[in-house]
Amino acid sequence: MNTSVKVKITVSVILMVVALVALGVTLGLVLSPSSPVLAEDEGSTVVADDAQDAAVSDAEEDADKGMIAMAAAIAVGVAAAAGAIAMGIAVSKTNESIARQPEAKADIRSSMMLGLVFIETAIIYALIVAILLIFVL
């Protein structure tokens, strides 16, 4: 196997592992027991001071929102970094292909643009999920 192919496969595997770790961290933060998604009512308890309980629950809610925002930022950052690397590789390979076969320049560029659109779409999906995490949960 060619050395450059081995390097590309290794980089692809590393990027996939990083993306899966980021997804795991995001899901772990969002679905943690202190997350508002899985919060349970504590039944009937005696309340000593309603104002104090309200202040405590507001502080917990702010901490949960902060964790969700950090998880969303990590997810978008990883998606953007992986997309930027993929786009750089695609543009590099397109330029190499055009240099080898200049008469196929139009076909090569149109294929590259279609690939870049798909990569960018994945990044936009990550951004939409992050916005939903922040504002809906």
C-alpha positions as CSV (number, residue, x, y, z in Angstrom):
1,M,0.0,0.0,0.0
2,N,1.2,3.5,-0.8
3,T,2.5,5.6,2.1
4,S,0.2,8.5,1.2
5,V,-2.8,6.2,1.2
6,K,-1.9,4.9,4.7
7,V,-1.5,8.5,6.0
8,K,-4.9,9.4,4.6
9,I,-6.6,6.4,6.1
10,T,-4.9,7.1,9.5
11,V,-6.0,10.7,9.4
12,S,-9.6,9.7,8.5
13,V,-9.7,7.2,11.4
14,I,-8.4,9.8,13.8
15,L,-10.9,12.4,12.7
16,M,-13.7,9.8,13.0
17,V,-12.6,8.9,16.5
18,V,-12.4,12.6,17.5
19,A,-15.9,13.2,16.1
20,L,-17.3,10.2,18.0
21,V,-15.6,11.4,21.2
22,A,-17.2,14.8,20.8
23,L,-20.6,13.3,20.2
24,G,-20.2,11.2,23.3
25,V,-19.2,14.2,25.4
26,T,-22.1,16.2,24.0
27,L,-24.6,13.4,24.7
28,G,-23.1,12.8,28.1
29,L,-23.4,16.4,29.1
30,V,-27.0,16.7,27.7
31,L,-28.2,13.4,29.1
32,S,-26.5,13.7,32.5
33,P,-28.8,13.1,35.5
34,S,-28.6,16.9,36.4
35,S,-29.8,17.8,32.9
36,P,-33.3,19.3,32.5
37,V,-34.1,16.6,30.0
38,L,-34.0,13.8,32.6
39,A,-35.0,15.8,35.6
40,E,-37.6,14.1,37.8
41,D,-40.0,15.6,40.2
42,E,-39.2,14.7,43.8
43,G,-42.7,14.0,44.9
44,S,-44.1,15.6,48.0
45,T,-41.4,17.1,50.2
46,V,-41.8,19.6,52.9
47,V,-40.7,23.0,51.7
48,A,-39.1,25.3,54.3
49,D,-38.6,28.3,52.3
50,D,-39.9,28.8,48.7
51,A,-37.6,31.7,47.9
52,Q,-34.5,29.7,48.8
53,D,-35.7,26.7,46.8
54,A,-36.4,28.9,43.8
55,A,-32.9,30.4,44.0
56,V,-31.3,27.0,44.2
57,S,-33.3,25.7,41.2
58,D,-32.4,28.8,39.2
59,A,-28.7,28.3,40.0
60,E,-28.9,24.6,38.9
61,E,-30.8,25.6,35.8
62,D,-28.1,28.1,34.9
63,A,-25.4,25.5,35.4
64,D,-27.2,23.1,33.2
65,K,-27.6,25.7,30.5
66,G,-23.9,26.4,30.7
67,M,-23.0,22.7,30.3
68,I,-25.4,22.4,27.3
69,A,-23.8,25.5,25.7
70,M,-20.3,24.0,26.2
71,A,-21.4,20.7,24.7
72,A,-22.9,22.5,21.7
73,A,-19.7,24.6,21.3
74,I,-17.6,21.4,21.3
75,A,-19.9,19.7,18.7
76,V,-19.8,22.7,16.4
77,G,-16.0,23.1,16.8
78,V,-15.3,19.5,16.0
79,A,-17.6,19.5,13.0
80,A,-16.1,22.8,11.7
81,A,-12.5,21.5,12.2
82,A,-13.2,18.2,10.5
83,G,-15.0,19.9,7.7
84,A,-12.2,22.4,7.1
85,I,-9.7,19.5,7.0
86,A,-11.9,17.6,4.5
87,M,-12.3,20.7,2.3
88,G,-8.6,21.4,2.3
89,I,-7.9,17.8,1.2
90,A,-10.6,18.0,-1.5
91,V,-9.2,21.3,-2.9
92,S,-5.7,19.9,-2.8
93,K,-6.6,16.8,-4.7
94,T,-8.6,18.8,-7.2
95,N,-5.6,21.0,-8.0
96,E,-3.4,17.9,-8.4
97,S,-5.9,16.4,-10.8
98,I,-6.2,19.6,-12.8
99,A,-2.4,19.8,-13.0
100,R,-2.3,16.2,-14.3
101,Q,-5.1,16.5,-16.8
102,P,-5.9,20.2,-17.7
103,E,-8.4,19.3,-20.3
104,A,-10.8,17.8,-17.7
105,K,-10.7,21.0,-15.6
106,A,-14.5,21.8,-15.8
107,D,-15.6,18.3,-14.8
108,I,-13.1,18.1,-12.0
109,R,-14.2,21.5,-10.6
110,S,-17.9,20.7,-10.8
111,S,-17.3,17.4,-8.9
112,M,-15.2,19.3,-6.3
113,M,-17.9,21.9,-5.8
114,L,-20.6,19.2,-5.3
115,G,-18.4,17.5,-2.7
116,L,-17.7,20.8,-0.9
117,V,-21.5,21.4,-0.7
118,F,-22.0,18.1,1.0
119,I,-19.2,18.7,3.5
120,E,-20.6,22.1,4.3
121,T,-24.1,20.7,4.7
122,A,-22.8,18.4,7.4
123,I,-21.3,21.3,9.3
124,I,-24.6,23.3,9.0
125,Y,-26.5,20.3,10.4
126,A,-24.1,20.3,13.4
127,L,-24.7,24.0,13.9
128,I,-28.5,23.5,13.8
129,V,-28.3,20.7,16.4
130,A,-26.2,23.0,18.6
131,I,-28.7,25.8,18.3
132,L,-31.5,23.4,19.2
133,L,-29.6,22.2,22.2
134,I,-29.0,25.7,23.5
135,F,-32.4,27.2,22.9
136,V,-34.8,24.2,23.2
137,L,-33.3,22.2,26.0
